[in-house]
Amino acid sequence: MDIKFINRSDNSIEIERPPGEKLLNFLYHNLIGEKLFLPIAKQKFISELYGKRMDNPSSKKRIEPFVKSLKIDMSEAQKQMGEFETFNDFFYRKLKPGARPIEEGLVSPGDGRLLAFENISELSTFFVKGKKFTLKEFLRNDTLAEEHANSSMVILRLAPNDYHRYHFPYDGVPTQAEEIKGVYYSVSPISVKEKFTEVFNENKKEICKLKTTDRGEILIIPVGATMVGSLNSTFEADTSVKKGEEMGYFAFGGSTVVLLFNSKSFELDKDLIENTKNKLETYVKMGEKIGSPI
């Protein structure tokens, strides 16, 4: 399948070719792969084993071919290719100061392909296949689910070639992240197209409440995926943070950050809403404005 998205910088349509495309199609769109091999591939030990390989110094040889094949701009990184100790050291690389300007309003927590829903009820018409999505199953917390029953939702998908650190989208005070254990489905559109509910409800995730002074509570939810052995928080809970400050990073693999917030607190940017209605993700960068305070 062609994975099309809008590049927001020039409003052009681009096509994504994910690494391992043939394997993903086998696991998620082939009866033998789905029944026999997917139950193994989604387990924690598979991602952990691969993660350990990416922590081995011998994994450095993978960096240059990966950069060239996915055309990654290394001029933004603090380190250059020869300075990384392992592939994972490269994968969750830091960027140079100022590489991502922090704009006004609510900003994207990371680089990636974004879907924006003014109300989570719109998910049922966007992901029409598979089980119905419910916040109770996703958050595994009845109280939080009720509080955010009519919230806006942003889904930011990080592809393997993206910058893999995530940041706070607004000023506030974050709580300690609550870990929710789970499996590791892929978050690629190849898998999500028919298994959105399974992927987001069953994958490992963390829930952090960002308490703002003027816009209520924002839920920030990093979600793990296949070959992502860990979610790594780098912030200090119960301490004020500024928009754009680092929150954490993902180890090797694609992954996702979900935002939930009161729809009366922020108005999502119209182009993001329109692209989502047209079933297209929008490529944004960390710090880029995605909504305005109401």
Secondary structure, DSSP 8 states (H G I E B T S, - for coil): --EEEEETTTTEEEEE--TTHHHHHHHHHSHHIIIIIHHHHTSHHHHHHHHHHHTSGGGGGGHHHHHHHHT--GGGBSS-GGG-SSHHHHHT--B-TTSS---SSEE-SSSEEEEEESSGGGHHHHS-SSS---HHHHH--HHHHHHTTT-EEEEEEE-TTS--EEE-SSSBEE---EEE--B----SHHHHHHHHHHHHHHB-EEEEEEE-SSS-EEEEEEE--TT---EEE-S-TTS-B-TT-EEEEE-SS-EEEEEEE-TTTEEE-HHHHHHHHTT-EEEE-TT-EEEEE-
